[in-house]
Each structure stands twice: as C-alpha cells, then as structure tokens.
C-alpha cells in the first residue's frame, strides 16, 4: 500500500501537468463555466424563498393559535397562505411561535450541516464533484418540498406546523448551503490553474451575488402577479430540479477515474490507521476522536509565543490573530439577525414577503457592490508605496518607539464596525423603513473589513488554515449560537419591545469593536499589499 505522502503526490501530479488536446471539442473540455453557468440557479433558488418562509410560519401559526383572526374569510390551510390577516404578524402569541420556529430552523440546519459538510466533501473526492452537487441540491429541494406538503396537509398531521422543521433537518443532513459553496469552489479549483484561479473566483463571486440579489427581486415580482406565497416554493423547486438535470446530463466531471481511485485508496489507508489508533479506547475516547477533525482547525488561532524585533527581547504571546478572529466570530453572530429582521418588519411595518424580498435584494446588491468595487478601491488607496529593501547589518540599531505601521490598516475595520453599530443605534431610536434600508445598504462592510485586515496580518501565509478555523466559527457562532441568542431575546421581549434584536446586534458589534481596540495594528505595512489578492481570490467574499 503506498504511503499517504506518496498518494498525495500522485494526486497532485494527476491534477497538474495533463496535456490539453486542442482537437477536443469545447463541449468535452473541462472548464469552470460548466459549474458557474448554473450558479445563478442555485443562488436564486435560495434567495427567492428566504422572506416567504417567515410568512408561511406566520400563517400556519396564526391558523393554529389565533383562528379567530380568520373568521369570516372561510379560509382553509391552503388559502391562509394566500391571504394572511395583517393582525397575525403583530399578534404576540403568533410572533412567539414564529420566533421559536426560526430559532429551531437555524439551529437544526447549523448543527447538522456542521457535522455533515466535511463528510460529503470528502466523499466527492472519492466519487466525483458531481456527487456533491447532487447531494446539496437534492437536500435543498427536499426542504422546499416539505414546505409545500406541510401547507397542504399540515392541518391533519400530528404536530401541525412543527413538521416544517423536517426541512432544515433534511437540508442540513445533506450538507446545506455550506456543501453547495464547497461544491462550486472545488469545481473551480479542479478546472483552473494557479494563474487563472484568482480571476475565475472573482467572476464566480460576482455571479454569486448577482443571483442572490435577483432571487428575492424575482420572487417579489412573481408574488405580485400570483398573489400566492406557495408559488415561490414551486419556483424554487423547479430551479433546483433543473440544476439536478443539468448535473446529471450536461455537467462534465472534473475528477478523472485515476484521481478518484487514488483518493479512495488514501481514504481507506487513513481510515484503517484511525481504527488502529482508537483500538482499546473507551467510548468517550472514540467519541472525542470523531469530533477531533471538527475542532482541530481552531488550534491555528491560539496565541503563540513570538520573539520581538530585538534579539535580546523575551518571547511574548501574540494575541493579535486570536483577538481578530474573535471579533470576526462576533460579527458572524450579529449577522444571524436577518430572519428576525423580517419578522420585525412584518410586525412593526406591516411588510409582506414582497416588501421583504425587495429589502433582501437591496441588501445583497449592496454587499456585492462593496466586495467587488468599493473594497478593492480602498485597498489600492491604503496600500503604502513600495519601498527599497534595506540590508541590515549586525551593528544596526533597532529602532525604538513608534513603528511604521500605517494607522489606516487597523483604523478602517474599526471605522466600518463603528458605522455599523451607529446605524443600529439609529434603528433603535428611529425605527422606520428608511432607517432599515440605511442599515442594510451601509452596514454590509464591517465583517469583510475585519477579515481583510486578518488576511493582511497573516501576510497570506497559511491563510487556508486560518480561514478553515473561520469556517468552523461561522457555523458555531452564525448558525448555532446566534439563533439561540436572538430567538430567546426576541421571544422574551417582542410584546413590549420588538426592536430588542437591534440592541443585541449593537452590543455584539460593540464588543467586536472593543476587542479590536485591545491590540494594536492588525497588519504591518509590508503586508497590506496582499489584501488585493484576498479580494481577487474570493477569500473575503466566501466568508
């Protein structure tokens, strides 16, 4: 049996250096466009049903707990979705049920996808990338089908609307949105070279945000025409079914049989070694061994001892990376208030799924504009001029006092987060649709700015390991802890102060700002230049 390092080398050799035959027709050539061409279908299917889910929750909860609000309408379970009484969205009892459903949905999909995405991604190495597309898309399709079926038969099912939670469970067990992100990124990585990968990923994220912003917009327009909220779930199912057919009959498999075979052999070898390592361990040790791959990426962010610029200085622990990642984790938590914002707008502003769809389109478009245009311009403006390299000798005296770090490197993330916190203050003091749109359009830059500075702090070195840790924290803070925090607070305060979710976001972001002020400059001036690569490779966009 080959050694793991030998297998890894063979995998890399099989991936690079394969001659391209010019006589192969274009429809048989491997290209990232086989995946990127259908990326809008995937993102539109997601965006089109984000806001309608809240209205479905509201209608079914209202029918179960406040049927008196439907008196005189002669509504059935199916008809209630078409015409939800305005009082349902602002009824405290209904609002509590909806908040509990949102919390349970986000927690279920967050926990389950955290446990399964890595497994499905590993399977795609052994059976092909199209397998991951199948699994992730089929999970999303099943989730939307559950919403449709519960709307038809929820009244006669034991448990009623709680059957809706089967949707996030199925979606999470089959990888969720995280698996879709991995599928597209892996396909692009398999079909590009080091020279073309950055540009291709930039195009990919442009297409991604285009689809995310168009989905809610098209959904709102379709809702205006049909007047039926369930029709949007049919549209999403149709888009996902089209994607499945495309993957089955049109999309080319980027992984050769040789690479898949080598990956299977490598996986079997490591599995056998893992079995030998856990022999004789108790059930607790085996359980820890199974969770170790999930928590191991976090070890890279722990503070390590570093020696100062002077040879005589004692090693000190560098907390910069740990504190920066902690602030980003808090920003992931703050981003988990989106669905509660939709519930807030329905209760306070009387918005329907159509108005919430327009808001989500604006939010996604602003984020895409910031990532693709504004942030690269900021990087160019802040990048220090190229300086000549000084050759130091032993007699050189180490400078004391202030370093030459440009203050703008660490100042920009603080300004971005402070602006976002200020916008939340405005939303609390002056709750209006205009304030919410202002928050959505100008508050999209904080998290990405901190991540940019983190990338520059690393100087691009071992950034994959750092962002692997960020991926774990994104699931834990954004999809597990965040819904628990916002859901419990919103349920407890919605009757007296539904705007409490904005106070929580303000406090969370304020904590992130405080952490950023605990340490000095996030990135030395010599490392700012790699920030451009962070944007071009999609690292910032992906997070």
HELIX and SHEET records of a PDB file:
HELIX    1   1 UNK A    4  UNK A   15  1                                  12    
HELIX    2   2 UNK A   26  UNK A   28  5                                   3    
HELIX    3   3 UNK A   33  UNK A   36  1                                   4    
HELIX    4   4 UNK A   39  UNK A   47  1                                   9    
HELIX    5   5 UNK A   50  UNK A   65  1                                  16    
HELIX    6   6 UNK A   67  UNK A   70  5                                   4    
HELIX    7   7 UNK A   77  UNK A   82  1                                   6    
HELIX    8   8 UNK A   86  UNK A   90  1                                   5    
HELIX    9   9 UNK A   92  UNK A  127  1                                  36    
HELIX   10  10 UNK A  129  UNK A  153  1                                  25    
HELIX   11  11 UNK A  154  UNK A  156  5                                   3    
HELIX   12  12 UNK A  160  UNK A  164  5                                   5    
HELIX   13  13 UNK A  165  UNK A  173  1                                   9    
HELIX   14  14 UNK A  176  UNK A  190  1                                  15    
HELIX   15  15 UNK A  197  UNK A  226  1                                  30    
HELIX   16  16 UNK A  230  UNK A  249  1                                  20    
HELIX   17  17 UNK A  257  UNK A  278  1                                  22    
HELIX   18  18 UNK A  283  UNK A  295  1                                  13    
HELIX   19  19 UNK A  296  UNK A  301  5                                   6    
HELIX   20  20 UNK A  320  UNK A  334  1                                  15    
HELIX   21  21 UNK A  335  UNK A  337  5                                   3    
HELIX   22  22 UNK A  338  UNK A  344  1                                   7    
HELIX   23  23 UNK A  345  UNK A  349  3                                   5    
HELIX   24  24 UNK A  353  UNK A  369  1                                  17    
HELIX   25  25 UNK A  370  UNK A  374  3                                   5    
HELIX   26  26 UNK A  375  UNK A  382  1                                   8    
HELIX   27  27 UNK A  407  UNK A  429  1                                  23    
HELIX   28  28 UNK A  433  UNK A  442  1                                  10    
HELIX   29  29 UNK A  446  UNK A  458  1                                  13    
HELIX   30  30 UNK A  463  UNK A  473  1                                  11    
HELIX   31  31 UNK A  474  UNK A  481  3                                   8    
HELIX   32  32 UNK A  482  UNK A  493  1                                  12    
HELIX   33  33 UNK A  500  UNK A  518  1                                  19    
HELIX   34  34 UNK A  525  UNK A  530  5                                   6    
HELIX   35  35 UNK A  531  UNK A  537  1                                   7    
HELIX   36  36 UNK A  539  UNK A  542  1                                   4    
SHEET    1   A 2 UNK A 304  UNK A 306  0                                        
SHEET    2   A 2 UNK A 316  UNK A 318 -1                                        
END                                                                             
